[in-house]
Amino acid sequence: MYITKSTVKKMLKGAGATRVSESALSYFQEQLEKIALKAASNSVKLSKHAKRKTVEESDVKLSFQ
């Protein structure tokens, strides 16, 4: 796992949750990681398409559109 459960719990609490079940925490963590990995993969593809080795901010921004 790339994103820790404690980080996910802090995010949910920051959004206003007072308590978070373990199953909700795990599911939220899985979904966040899927979104993040897809964006990372798209960012890398964009930088390779531009014939660069460095992923730039513009690549990341485009991957979220």
C-alpha positions as a Markdown table, in Angstrom:
| # | Residue | x | y | z |
|---|---|---|---|---|
| 1 | Met | 0.0 | 0.0 | 0.0 |
| 2 | Tyr | 1.3 | 3.4 | -0.9 |
| 3 | Ile | -1.1 | 5.5 | 1.1 |
| 4 | Thr | -1.2 | 4.6 | 4.8 |
| 5 | Lys | -4.4 | 4.0 | 6.7 |
| 6 | Ser | -3.4 | 6.7 | 9.2 |
| 7 | Thr | -3.2 | 9.2 | 6.4 |
| 8 | Val | -6.6 | 8.2 | 5.0 |
| 9 | Lys | -8.1 | 8.4 | 8.5 |
| 10 | Lys | -6.7 | 11.9 | 8.9 |
| 11 | Met | -8.3 | 12.9 | 5.6 |
| 12 | Leu | -11.7 | 11.6 | 6.6 |
| 13 | Lys | -11.5 | 13.2 | 10.0 |
| 14 | Gly | -10.4 | 16.4 | 8.3 |
| 15 | Ala | -13.5 | 16.2 | 6.2 |
| 16 | Gly | -15.6 | 16.0 | 9.4 |
| 17 | Ala | -15.9 | 12.4 | 10.3 |
| 18 | Thr | -15.8 | 11.7 | 14.0 |
| 19 | Arg | -15.4 | 7.9 | 13.7 |
| 20 | Val | -14.4 | 5.7 | 10.7 |
| 21 | Ser | -14.9 | 2.0 | 10.5 |
| 22 | Glu | -12.1 | -0.3 | 9.5 |
| 23 | Ser | -13.9 | -1.5 | 6.4 |
| 24 | Ala | -14.6 | 2.1 | 5.2 |
| 25 | Leu | -11.0 | 3.0 | 5.8 |
| 26 | Ser | -9.7 | 0.1 | 3.8 |
| 27 | Tyr | -12.1 | 0.7 | 0.9 |
| 28 | Phe | -11.4 | 4.4 | 0.8 |
| 29 | Gln | -7.6 | 3.6 | 0.8 |
| 30 | Glu | -8.0 | 1.2 | -2.1 |
| 31 | Gln | -10.0 | 3.7 | -4.1 |
| 32 | Leu | -7.5 | 6.6 | -3.5 |
| 33 | Glu | -4.6 | 4.4 | -4.5 |
| 34 | Lys | -6.4 | 3.4 | -7.8 |
| 35 | Ile | -7.0 | 7.0 | -8.6 |
| 36 | Ala | -3.4 | 8.0 | -7.7 |
| 37 | Leu | -1.8 | 5.1 | -9.7 |
| 38 | Lys | -3.9 | 5.9 | -12.7 |
| 39 | Ala | -2.9 | 9.6 | -12.6 |
| 40 | Ala | 0.7 | 8.6 | -12.1 |
| 41 | Ser | 0.6 | 6.3 | -15.0 |
| 42 | Asn | -1.0 | 8.9 | -17.3 |
| 43 | Ser | 1.6 | 11.5 | -16.2 |
| 44 | Val | 4.4 | 9.2 | -17.1 |
| 45 | Lys | 2.8 | 8.4 | -20.5 |
| 46 | Leu | 2.5 | 12.1 | -21.2 |
| 47 | Ser | 6.1 | 12.9 | -20.3 |
| 48 | Lys | 7.3 | 9.9 | -22.5 |
| 49 | His | 5.1 | 11.2 | -25.4 |
| 50 | Ala | 6.8 | 14.5 | -25.1 |
| 51 | Lys | 10.1 | 12.7 | -25.2 |
| 52 | Arg | 11.1 | 13.6 | -21.7 |
| 53 | Lys | 12.4 | 11.5 | -18.8 |
| 54 | Thr | 11.1 | 14.0 | -16.2 |
| 55 | Val | 7.5 | 14.1 | -15.3 |
| 56 | Glu | 6.5 | 17.8 | -15.0 |
| 57 | Glu | 3.7 | 19.6 | -13.3 |
| 58 | Ser | 1.9 | 20.1 | -16.7 |
| 59 | Asp | 1.9 | 16.3 | -17.2 |
| 60 | Val | 0.3 | 15.8 | -13.8 |
| 61 | Lys | -2.3 | 18.5 | -14.4 |
| 62 | Leu | -3.2 | 17.0 | -17.7 |
| 63 | Ser | -3.6 | 13.6 | -16.2 |
| 64 | Phe | -6.3 | 14.9 | -13.8 |
| 65 | Gln | -8.4 | 16.4 | -16.6 |
